[in-house]
Amino acid sequence: MKLRREDLQGKKILSVNEKYYSVDHGLGEAILGTNTINIDQVLENIVCMELLRRGYTVTIGKNGEKEIDFISSKNKDKLYIQVAYLLAGSETIEQEFGIYDSVRDHYPKYVLSLDEFDMIRNGIKHLNIRDFLLS
């Protein structure tokens, strides 16, 4: 699955540097022998496929030199989503939540991880990936 990049400052779709996602995790498991080495990419891939299954149009957000994992749009609704394996340290927390600092609109912003406790920060919602997938 190919996703295009969306420039948040210029409000346009970029024609270069698309990002590709696998539609079959079993294929990666069969070829590489394990998916645990690249768990961040696997989780990101699962969230991407779920957003598409829910009927969202999904792009990758580009905000200067930073990247927002997913900008998901359906009708007039929009969601910003960052995906991380674990928010284990302050550097990771700052990276995942800090990407939204320069996004000035009022659409919901999420950080999804496998952490069990809620780490909501500055109005940015934190959800466990399992809870997101089951909602």
C-alpha positions as a Markdown table, in Angstrom:
| # | Residue | x | y | z |
|---|---|---|---|---|
| 1 | Met | 0.0 | 0.0 | 0.0 |
| 2 | Lys | 1.5 | 3.4 | -1.0 |
| 3 | Leu | 0.7 | 6.5 | 1.1 |
| 4 | Arg | 1.6 | 10.0 | -0.1 |
| 5 | Arg | 3.0 | 12.7 | 2.0 |
| 6 | Glu | 1.0 | 15.8 | 2.9 |
| 7 | Asp | 2.8 | 19.2 | 3.6 |
| 8 | Leu | 1.1 | 20.7 | 6.6 |
| 9 | Gln | 2.5 | 24.1 | 6.0 |
| 10 | Gly | 1.7 | 24.4 | 2.3 |
| 11 | Lys | -1.5 | 22.4 | 2.7 |
| 12 | Lys | -0.8 | 20.2 | -0.4 |
| 13 | Ile | 0.0 | 16.7 | -1.3 |
| 14 | Leu | 3.7 | 16.1 | -2.2 |
| 15 | Ser | 4.6 | 14.2 | -5.3 |
| 16 | Val | 7.8 | 12.6 | -3.9 |
| 17 | Asn | 8.9 | 10.3 | -1.1 |
| 18 | Glu | 5.8 | 8.1 | -0.8 |
| 19 | Lys | 5.9 | 5.6 | 2.0 |
| 20 | Tyr | 4.9 | 1.9 | 1.5 |
| 21 | Tyr | 3.0 | -0.4 | 3.9 |
| 22 | Ser | 2.5 | -4.1 | 3.8 |
| 23 | Val | -1.0 | -5.5 | 3.6 |
| 24 | Asp | 0.1 | -8.9 | 4.9 |
| 25 | His | 2.1 | -9.2 | 8.1 |
| 26 | Gly | 2.3 | -13.0 | 7.6 |
| 27 | Leu | 4.4 | -12.5 | 4.4 |
| 28 | Gly | 7.0 | -10.5 | 6.3 |
| 29 | Glu | 7.0 | -13.1 | 9.0 |
| 30 | Ala | 7.5 | -15.9 | 6.4 |
| 31 | Ile | 10.4 | -14.1 | 4.6 |
| 32 | Leu | 12.2 | -12.6 | 7.6 |
| 33 | Gly | 11.4 | -15.2 | 10.2 |
| 34 | Thr | 10.2 | -12.7 | 12.8 |
| 35 | Asn | 8.4 | -9.4 | 13.0 |
| 36 | Thr | 9.7 | -8.5 | 16.5 |
| 37 | Ile | 12.9 | -7.0 | 15.2 |
| 38 | Asn | 10.9 | -4.1 | 13.5 |
| 39 | Ile | 8.1 | -3.9 | 16.0 |
| 40 | Asp | 7.7 | -0.2 | 15.5 |
| 41 | Gln | 7.1 | -0.7 | 11.8 |
| 42 | Val | 4.7 | -3.6 | 12.4 |
| 43 | Leu | 2.6 | -1.6 | 14.8 |
| 44 | Glu | 2.6 | 1.4 | 12.4 |
| 45 | Asn | 1.5 | -0.9 | 9.6 |
| 46 | Ile | -1.3 | -2.4 | 11.7 |
| 47 | Val | -2.7 | 1.1 | 12.6 |
| 48 | Cys | -2.4 | 2.2 | 8.9 |
| 49 | Met | -4.4 | -0.8 | 7.7 |
| 50 | Glu | -7.0 | -0.3 | 10.4 |
| 51 | Leu | -7.5 | 3.4 | 9.4 |
| 52 | Leu | -8.0 | 2.3 | 5.8 |
| 53 | Arg | -10.4 | -0.4 | 6.9 |
| 54 | Arg | -12.4 | 2.3 | 8.8 |
| 55 | Gly | -12.8 | 4.3 | 5.5 |
| 56 | Tyr | -10.2 | 7.0 | 6.2 |
| 57 | Thr | -8.1 | 8.6 | 3.5 |
| 58 | Val | -4.6 | 8.3 | 4.9 |
| 59 | Thr | -1.5 | 10.4 | 4.2 |
| 60 | Ile | 1.9 | 10.9 | 5.9 |
| 61 | Gly | 2.3 | 14.4 | 7.4 |
| 62 | Lys | 5.3 | 16.5 | 6.7 |
| 63 | Asn | 5.9 | 19.4 | 9.0 |
| 64 | Gly | 9.2 | 21.0 | 8.2 |
| 65 | Glu | 11.8 | 18.3 | 8.8 |
| 66 | Lys | 9.4 | 16.3 | 11.1 |
| 67 | Glu | 7.0 | 13.6 | 10.1 |
| 68 | Ile | 3.6 | 12.8 | 11.5 |
| 69 | Asp | 2.9 | 9.1 | 11.0 |
| 70 | Phe | -0.7 | 9.5 | 9.8 |
| 71 | Ile | -3.2 | 12.2 | 8.8 |
| 72 | Ser | -6.5 | 10.5 | 8.4 |
| 73 | Ser | -9.5 | 12.2 | 6.8 |
| 74 | Lys | -13.1 | 11.1 | 6.4 |
| 75 | Asn | -15.8 | 13.5 | 5.3 |
| 76 | Lys | -14.9 | 16.7 | 7.3 |
| 77 | Asp | -13.2 | 14.8 | 10.1 |
| 78 | Lys | -9.5 | 14.6 | 10.5 |
| 79 | Leu | -7.2 | 12.7 | 12.9 |
| 80 | Tyr | -3.5 | 13.1 | 13.5 |
| 81 | Ile | -1.8 | 9.9 | 14.7 |
| 82 | Gln | 1.7 | 9.0 | 16.0 |
| 83 | Val | 2.6 | 5.4 | 16.6 |
| 84 | Ala | 5.3 | 4.2 | 19.0 |
| 85 | Tyr | 6.1 | 0.8 | 20.5 |
| 86 | Leu | 6.7 | 2.1 | 24.1 |
| 87 | Leu | 7.0 | 5.6 | 25.5 |
| 88 | Ala | 9.9 | 4.5 | 27.6 |
| 89 | Gly | 11.9 | 7.7 | 28.1 |
| 90 | Ser | 11.5 | 11.4 | 28.2 |
| 91 | Glu | 13.2 | 11.7 | 24.8 |
| 92 | Thr | 10.7 | 9.3 | 23.1 |
| 93 | Ile | 7.8 | 11.1 | 24.8 |
| 94 | Glu | 9.0 | 14.5 | 23.7 |
| 95 | Gln | 9.5 | 13.2 | 20.1 |
| 96 | Glu | 6.1 | 11.6 | 19.8 |
| 97 | Phe | 4.1 | 14.4 | 21.5 |
| 98 | Gly | 6.3 | 17.2 | 20.4 |
| 99 | Ile | 5.6 | 16.7 | 16.7 |
| 100 | Tyr | 2.2 | 18.3 | 17.3 |
| 101 | Asp | 3.6 | 21.5 | 18.8 |
| 102 | Ser | 3.5 | 23.4 | 15.5 |
| 103 | Val | 0.1 | 22.0 | 14.3 |
| 104 | Arg | -2.3 | 24.8 | 15.1 |
| 105 | Asp | -5.6 | 23.4 | 14.1 |
| 106 | His | -8.2 | 21.8 | 16.5 |
| 107 | Tyr | -8.5 | 18.3 | 15.0 |
| 108 | Pro | -7.9 | 15.4 | 17.4 |
| 109 | Lys | -4.2 | 14.4 | 17.9 |
| 110 | Tyr | -3.3 | 11.0 | 19.2 |
| 111 | Val | -0.2 | 9.1 | 20.3 |
| 112 | Leu | -0.7 | 5.3 | 20.2 |
| 113 | Ser | 1.6 | 2.9 | 22.0 |
| 114 | Leu | 1.6 | -0.4 | 23.9 |
| 115 | Asp | 1.9 | 1.5 | 27.2 |
| 116 | Glu | -0.9 | 0.5 | 29.6 |
| 117 | Phe | -1.2 | 3.9 | 31.4 |
| 118 | Asp | -2.6 | 7.1 | 30.0 |
| 119 | Met | 0.0 | 9.8 | 29.2 |
| 120 | Ile | -2.2 | 12.5 | 27.9 |
| 121 | Arg | -0.3 | 15.8 | 27.5 |
| 122 | Asn | -1.3 | 19.3 | 26.3 |
| 123 | Gly | -4.6 | 18.0 | 25.0 |
| 124 | Ile | -3.0 | 15.3 | 22.9 |
| 125 | Lys | -4.6 | 12.0 | 23.6 |
| 126 | His | -2.7 | 8.8 | 24.4 |
| 127 | Leu | -4.2 | 5.4 | 23.8 |
| 128 | Asn | -3.0 | 1.9 | 24.0 |
| 129 | Ile | -2.9 | 0.5 | 20.5 |
| 130 | Arg | -5.2 | -2.4 | 21.4 |
| 131 | Asp | -7.8 | 0.0 | 22.8 |
| 132 | Phe | -7.6 | 2.0 | 19.6 |
| 133 | Leu | -8.1 | -1.1 | 17.4 |
| 134 | Leu | -11.1 | -2.2 | 19.5 |
| 135 | Ser | -12.8 | 1.2 | 19.6 |
